[in-house]
Amino acid sequence: MEFLHAKSLTQGEGGKSTLKYVDVAEIRDGVIVLRSGALRAILLVSSVNFDLKSSQEQDAIIAQYQNFLNSLDFPVQIIISSRKFNVDPYLEFLGEKEKQQRNDLLRLQTAEYRLFIKELTDVSNIMSKFFYVAVPFSPVETKRGMLDKISTLVNPRQAVTEKREQFETYKNQLWQRVDHVAAALSGIGINLTPLETEDLIELLYNSYNPSPFKNAIIKDIAKTEIERA
């Protein structure tokens, strides 16, 4: 199974562009297309506070997850993105509120609260975590004969049309796997949402441009519906 991150990325020769080590060829219709021709769909997964569950609920979750693993006839990749939460924008917001307060007591309380938040984040690592499941589909590779190559040169439009039809066929088979994963994991009590094209671009950008702080936001994904049933 090909992973989203090339193992050779950290083994490149100095001076060469890292772009040649990126496995992703393009992103189309909410699907990642790798250079090998394999497809990937990414599901954003909500979390469950396992420790707060009763022992019976914990046993049920473990059994359901075991059933999910046993039902798979294809590999999946579980991805956890962890970043230190950047609290600076919130502190700036509190600073503006402090300046706008006309009541001396409220201004003092706002200042003390802002100082408390700053000291708390300085002594503790507050992390933001996102969970994903990557669902793969690898089409059967076929070697093209000489007649196929000649046909492509003679009629390139037909070759493009056939390529689009193959992509739609492979994508439909990929989404069948996505539906299976979503249905199996929903029994655990978590919700899953497939990432759209712009969400995938943002995820890959943050993966290949790591930062110790909160992920960079290319577009506003606050409206991303993760609670969809």
Secondary structure as UniProt FT lines:
FT   HELIX           7..11
FT   TURN            14..15
FT   HELIX           18..21
FT   STRAND          24..28
FT   TURN            29..30
FT   STRAND          31..34
FT   TURN            35..36
FT   STRAND          39..45
FT   HELIX           50..52
FT   HELIX           55..71
FT   STRAND          77..84
FT   HELIX           88..100
FT   HELIX           104..123
FT   STRAND          127..137
FT   HELIX           146..154
FT   HELIX           156..186
FT   TURN            187..189
FT   STRAND          192..194
FT   HELIX           197..208
FT   TURN            222..223
//
